[in-house]
Amino acid sequence: MWVAASAAYSLANDERRWDTGEVVELMRSVRALDAQRGRLRRAVGARPALAGLAFFLAIAIALLIAKGANAFGQTTVFGVVSGSYFALGAVGLTIVYGVLRLVNFAHGDFLTFGAYMAFVINVTVGLPLIVAVLFAIATTGAVGVGLELFMWRPMRAKGAGMLPLLLMSIGLAFVIRNGIQMVAGTGERNLRVNVTSTIAFLGLRIGRTELIVVLTSVVVLTLVGLMLRFTSLGKQMRALADNAELAEASGVDTNRIILATWLLAGGLAGLAGVLYASAVGVFTPDLGFLLLLSLFAAVILGGIGDAYGALAGGFLLGLIQEWSTLVIDARWKVAVGFAALIITLVLRPQGIFGRARAI
């Protein structure tokens, strides 16, 4: 569609006079070629994804046979829980990169900010957790919008390159983290959630709160995926990620879409922080710092800039880390996740799920 619009724009400025029939016919040809290229890209991109899935399933089957159904099933439950908040955080991180080409090292501290905002409402004020969750989503999204208006947008207007923006995001991470430490201290905090009650099924156990975390994550990620795929806002975000200049020339209000991107990414980060705090039980101001590298790993596994890939990469990373505890000490599970990342990058630098510059 965008290629066709570009072709039409070029024709309109060509010195040669084209009649309507020629323009329509050429646009049809461009659309057909664009569709054929898309089908070819999807077909080629599906091969490594299928190969990766086959390898992943082979490991799962080997562990199932070697360790037994109960042990394998229980670690899978833990992996799904971990993957749920990995995926939420990773989707927000990759959407910002996809639209703005900004590697936001402060994204992990957005999760921390969301967890502490929930703590204020849930513990300090004493309101129900659902109210705290909504407050965390709203305030973290507002922080993202505020930073866009007062920091990122002025820097882009001045023509700042990737390195200055990268250094600013690192500095911002320290500012948020140390600001939280100054106000709330460095001690451990807890939300008012029941972390002891469990549910048994098929010989396995999952915490009641952990089940809520997983279900919430799946519902929210499904809604985000549908929004990106079918709504006008999602299509405009994808157009902006694909070609900012052409999207703006086609009538897309890029400033509005960028604000919506930060609002979405911030809201998802705030929710991910609350879900992590609820599932794990305790959190500190270092929450985001400890999770940031895992979020980047999930993004890169799925293909940086690809929201659907980040979703899959988050759950994949969670499963890999938890399955590794069947064969090695749990202290090293994060290292196993990054070993899988390194292997993926060696074999396929753009990630398992393919396209590196799309959402």
C-alpha positions in Angstrom: 0.0 0.0 0.0 2.8 2.4 0.9 4.8 1.4 -2.1 1.8 2.1 -4.3 1.2 5.5 -2.7 4.9 6.4 -3.3 4.6 5.4 -6.9 1.5 7.5 -7.4 3.2 10.5 -5.8 6.2 10.1 -8.1 3.9 9.9 -11.1 2.1 13.1 -10.1 5.5 15.0 -10.2 6.8 13.4 -13.4 7.2 15.8 -16.3 5.4 13.3 -18.6 1.6 13.5 -18.7 0.0 10.2 -17.7 -3.7 9.5 -18.4 -5.9 8.0 -15.6 -5.9 4.5 -17.1 -2.1 4.2 -17.2 -1.8 5.4 -13.6 -4.5 2.9 -12.4 -2.8 0.1 -14.3 0.6 0.9 -13.0 -0.7 1.1 -9.4 -2.3 -2.3 -9.8 1.0 -3.7 -11.0 2.8 -2.2 -8.1 0.3 -3.6 -5.6 0.6 -7.1 -7.2 4.4 -7.0 -6.9 4.2 -5.7 -3.4 1.8 -8.5 -2.4 4.0 -11.1 -4.1 7.1 -9.8 -2.3 5.2 -10.0 1.0 4.2 -13.6 0.4 7.8 -14.5 -0.5 9.1 -12.7 2.6 6.7 -14.6 4.8 7.5 -17.9 3.2 11.3 -17.4 3.6 10.9 -16.0 7.2 8.8 -19.0 8.2 11.5 -21.5 7.6 13.9 -20.5 10.4 10.9 -20.0 12.7 9.8 -23.6 12.0 13.3 -24.9 12.4 13.7 -23.1 15.7 10.3 -24.5 16.8 11.3 -28.0 15.8 14.6 -27.7 17.8 12.7 -26.3 20.8 10.2 -29.1 20.7 13.0 -31.7 20.5 14.6 -30.3 23.7 11.2 -30.3 25.4 10.6 -34.0 24.4 14.1 -35.0 25.6 13.6 -33.3 29.0 10.1 -34.9 29.3 11.5 -38.4 28.7 14.6 -37.9 30.9 13.0 -36.1 33.9 9.5 -37.3 33.9 6.1 -35.7 33.2 5.6 -34.2 36.7 9.0 -32.4 36.9 8.9 -31.3 33.3 5.3 -30.1 33.7 6.0 -28.1 36.9 9.0 -26.3 35.4 6.8 -25.5 32.3 4.3 -23.9 34.6 7.0 -21.8 36.2 8.3 -20.9 32.7 4.9 -19.7 31.5 4.6 -17.5 34.6 8.1 -16.0 34.0 7.4 -15.6 30.3 4.2 -13.7 30.9 5.9 -10.7 32.4 8.9 -11.1 30.1 6.6 -10.8 27.1 4.7 -7.8 28.4 7.8 -5.9 29.1 9.5 -7.0 25.8 6.5 -6.0 23.6 6.6 -2.4 25.0 10.4 -2.2 24.5 10.3 -3.4 20.9 7.3 -1.2 19.9 9.3 1.9 20.9 12.3 0.6 18.9 10.1 -0.3 16.0 8.5 3.1 15.7 11.3 5.4 16.9 14.5 3.4 16.5 15.2 4.2 20.1 16.9 1.6 22.3 15.4 2.6 25.6 17.6 1.4 28.5 15.2 3.0 30.9 12.4 0.6 30.0 13.3 -1.7 32.9 13.0 1.1 35.3 9.5 1.8 33.9 8.6 -1.6 35.3 10.0 -0.6 38.7 8.1 2.6 38.6 4.9 0.7 37.9 5.4 -1.7 40.8 6.0 1.2 43.2 3.0 3.1 42.0 0.9 -0.1 42.7 2.5 -0.3 46.1 1.4 3.3 46.9 -2.2 2.5 46.1 -2.4 -1.1 47.3 -0.4 -0.8 50.5 0.0 2.8 51.5 -3.6 3.9 50.6 -5.1 0.4 51.1 -7.2 0.1 48.0 -7.7 -3.2 46.1 -5.0 -4.5 43.8 -7.1 -4.0 40.6 -7.2 -0.2 41.4 -3.5 -0.3 42.0 -2.9 -2.0 38.7 -4.9 0.6 36.8 -3.1 3.4 38.6 0.3 1.9 37.8 -0.6 1.5 34.1 -1.9 5.1 33.9 1.0 6.7 35.7 3.7 4.8 33.9 2.1 5.5 30.5 1.9 9.2 31.6 5.6 9.2 32.4 6.3 7.8 28.9 4.3 10.5 27.3 5.9 13.2 29.5 9.4 12.1 28.6 8.4 12.1 24.9 7.2 15.7 25.1 10.0 17.2 27.2 13.0 15.1 26.3 12.8 12.8 23.3 10.9 15.1 20.9 13.1 18.1 21.5 16.2 15.9 21.0 14.9 14.6 17.7 14.1 18.1 16.6 17.7 19.0 17.2 18.8 16.1 15.0 20.3 14.0 17.8 21.8 10.7 16.6 21.5 7.3 18.1 24.4 7.5 20.4 23.3 10.7 22.3 19.8 9.2 22.6 21.2 5.9 23.9 23.3 7.7 26.5 20.3 9.7 27.6 18.2 6.6 28.0 21.0 5.1 30.2 21.1 8.3 32.3 17.3 8.3 32.6 17.4 4.8 33.9 19.8 5.9 36.7 17.6 8.9 37.5 14.4 6.9 37.8 16.1 4.1 39.9 17.9 6.5 42.2 14.8 8.7 42.5 12.8 5.7 43.7 15.5 4.8 46.2 15.6 8.3 47.6 11.8 8.3 48.2 11.1 4.7 49.0 14.4 3.4 50.3 16.3 0.3 49.2 14.4 -2.3 51.3 12.2 -5.0 50.0 8.5 -4.3 49.4 5.4 -6.5 49.1 2.0 -6.0 47.5 -1.1 -7.2 49.4 -1.4 -10.4 47.4 -1.9 -14.0 48.5 1.3 -15.7 47.4 0.7 -18.9 49.4 -2.6 -20.1 48.0 -2.2 -22.7 45.2 -4.3 -24.5 42.7 -3.7 -28.2 41.8 -4.3 -29.6 38.4 -3.0 -32.7 36.6 -0.7 -33.3 39.5 0.9 -29.9 39.1 0.6 -26.8 41.2 0.4 -23.1 40.4 -0.1 -20.2 42.8 -3.5 -18.5 42.6 -1.8 -15.1 42.1 0.5 -16.6 39.4 -2.5 -18.0 37.5 -4.0 -14.5 37.6 -0.7 -13.1 36.3 -0.6 -15.5 33.4 -4.3 -15.0 32.4 -3.9 -11.2 32.6 -0.8 -11.3 30.5 -2.4 -13.5 27.8 -5.5 -11.3 27.6 -3.6 -8.0 27.4 -1.1 -9.4 24.9 -4.0 -10.7 22.7 -5.7 -7.3 22.8 -2.4 -5.6 21.9 -1.9 -8.0 19.0 -5.4 -7.4 17.7 -5.0 -3.6 18.0 -1.8 -3.6 16.0 -3.3 -5.9 13.4 -6.8 -4.5 12.8 -7.3 -1.0 14.2 -6.5 2.2 12.5 -4.1 3.2 15.3 -2.2 -0.1 14.9 -2.0 0.2 11.1 -0.7 3.8 11.5 1.9 2.6 14.0 3.0 -0.1 11.6 3.1 2.4 8.7 5.3 4.8 10.8 7.6 1.9 11.7 7.9 0.9 8.1 8.6 4.3 6.6 8.2 7.5 8.7 8.5 10.0 5.8 6.1 8.2 3.6 3.6 7.7 6.4 3.7 11.4 7.2 3.3 12.3 3.5 0.3 10.0 3.4 -1.5 12.0 6.1 -0.5 10.1 9.3 -0.3 12.4 12.3 3.2 11.1 13.4 3.3 13.1 16.6 0.0 11.7 17.8 1.1 8.2 16.9 4.4 8.6 18.7 2.6 9.7 21.8 0.3 6.7 21.5 3.3 4.5 21.2 4.8 5.8 24.4 1.5 5.6 26.2 1.2 1.9 25.1 4.8 1.0 25.9 4.7 2.7 29.3 1.3 1.1 30.2 2.6 -2.3 29.3 5.8 -1.8 31.3 3.8 -0.6 34.4 1.6 -3.7 34.1 4.6 -6.0 33.7 6.2 -4.5 36.8 3.0 -5.1 38.9 2.7 -8.6 37.6 6.3 -9.4 38.4 5.9 -8.0 41.9 2.7 -10.0 42.4 4.2 -13.3 41.1 7.5 -13.1 42.9 6.2 -11.6 46.1 8.9 -9.1 46.8 10.6 -6.3 44.9 13.2 -3.6 45.3 14.3 -0.5 43.3 16.6 -2.8 41.3 13.6 -4.8 39.9 13.9 -3.2 36.4 17.7 -3.4 36.3 17.6 -7.1 37.0 14.9 -7.7 34.3 16.2 -5.4 31.6 18.7 -7.8 30.1 16.1 -10.5 30.0 13.7 -8.2 28.3 16.4 -7.4 25.6 17.0 -11.1 25.3 13.3 -11.7 24.6 13.2 -8.9 22.1 16.3 -10.1 20.2 15.2 -13.7 20.2 11.9 -12.8 18.5 13.4 -10.2 16.2 14.0 -6.7 17.4 11.2 -4.3 16.3 8.7 -7.1 15.9 6.0 -7.0 18.6 4.7 -10.5 17.8 8.2 -11.9 17.9 8.8 -10.2 21.3 5.7 -11.9 22.6 6.9 -15.3 21.5 10.5 -14.5 22.6 9.3 -13.6 26.1 7.5 -16.9 26.6 10.4 -18.8 24.9 13.0 -17.3 27.2 10.9 -18.0 30.3 10.5 -21.7 29.3 14.2 -22.1 28.4 15.3 -20.6 31.8 13.0 -22.8 33.9 13.6 -26.0 31.9 17.3 -25.5 32.5 16.8 -26.0 36.2 16.0 -29.7 35.5 19.7 -30.2 34.6 21.7 -27.5 36.3 21.5 -25.4 39.5 18.7 -22.7 39.3 21.3 -20.0 40.0 22.5 -20.4 36.4 19.2 -20.3 34.6 19.7 -16.7 33.5 23.0 -17.6 32.0 21.3 -20.4 30.1 18.8 -17.9 28.6 21.6 -15.7 27.4 23.5 -18.7 26.0 20.4 -19.5 23.9 20.4 -15.9 22.8 24.0 -16.0 21.7 23.4 -19.2 19.7 20.3 -17.7 18.1 22.3 -14.6 17.1 25.1 -16.7 15.6 22.7 -18.7 13.5 20.2 -15.9 12.7 21.2 -12.4 13.7 17.8 -11.0 13.0 16.1 -13.3 15.5 14.1 -16.5 15.1 11.0 -14.8 13.9 12.6 -12.9 11.2 12.0 -9.3 10.3 14.1 -7.0 12.3 12.4 -3.6 11.4 8.7 -4.0 11.7 6.1 -4.1 14.4 
